[in-house]
Every structure is written in C-alpha cells, then in structure tokens.
Amino acid sequence: MQWKNKRQYNSYTIRLKDVKSCQFINRSSTNFIEQLTLTFTFKDNAKSNLTLDFYHNELDSTEIADELQLIQKWDKLINERMKEID
C-alpha cells in the first residue's frame, strides 16, 4: 500500500489495566478539523502519555474521510472496556 504523505506508522500494545484514562481530542477551528487523537494516560506516573493520531491535516490528505467516526468508535470501546476492568 502506498501513502501520499510521509507519516511514520508504529504499532503499540496497550494494556488497558495499566491505563488511567483514554481521552478523545478533536482539535478544530470553525468548520475545520485540524487533528483527531486518542491520548492515553497511565496509572504509573513514570510512563509518559501516549497520543495516537487518527488524523492530522498537515500529514494526511486534505479531506477527512471516516476518521471522526472511527476515533469516536474506538474511544467508546476502550472506555467501556476500562470500566469493565476496574
């Protein structure tokens, strides 16, 4: 698969039992989405927050596709699962 940008892709394994919170962040200006991220804060304060970009207007195509629905889905699933773990 070829990408039209120079974004670097990484894989992460996140143990939800180690996560304190997962927050969906939508950085937008008027009618324009700049960045969509999920930010994980860990129970162990020695671990840095982990931010996963779902969309970034400077790195991705200029038109957003289904990223907003996708990140909302993952935010809901992750937070529901974290409640079950506690």
N, C-alpha and C positions, 0 to 999 in steps of 0.2 A: 504494500500500500504506500502511496506517495502522499506527502503532505505539502501544502502550499506555504508553510511557514517554517521557521527554524526552531520551533518548540522542541524541547527535550522531554521525552517521556520516561517516567520512572515507575517502578512497582513498589507498593508498600503493603505490608501485612500489619494490620492494626488490631490489637487485642482489645475488644470493647470493654472488657472488665478492667482495663488499665486507663480507660478514658473517663475524665471528669465531665466533660461536656463536648457536644458537637454543635457547631453553630453555622447556619447558612447565612452568608453575607452577600448582599446584592448591592454593589456599588454602581449607582446610576445618577445621571443628571436628567433633566427634563426629557422624557420620552426616549432616552438613550441609555442602554445598558453598557457599562464600561467593563465590569468584571463580576463573575459569579464564582464564589469559593465556598468550600466547606472547611472550617477550621476546627481542629481537634485540640482540646486542652487536656493534658494528662494529670492523673491524680498525683503522680510523682513530680513535684515541682522542679526536679533536676532535669526533667525532659522538656525540651523546647516544644512549643506549639507546632503542629503540623498543618499546613494550609495546602489544600488541593484545589487547583484551578480547574473549573469546568469550562470557563470561557474568559478570555481576556481580549478586548477589542484591538490591542496593539499586536497581539501574537496570532490571533485567529482570523478567519475570514471576516469581512466587514459586516456580513449578515449573520445574525444569530439564528440557529435552527431550532432544535428541540432541547437545547441545553437548560433552559429555565425549568421546563417540566421535569427533566431528568434530575437536576440537582434537588428540586423540591421532593421528588420521589425518594431519593437517597437520604435526604435529611430526615424525612418522616420514618423510613425504615430503620435507620440507625438509632434514632432517638427512642423509637418504640422498643427496639431490641435492648437498648441500655436500661430501660425501665424494668424489663423482664429479668435482667441480670442482677439488679440491686436487690 
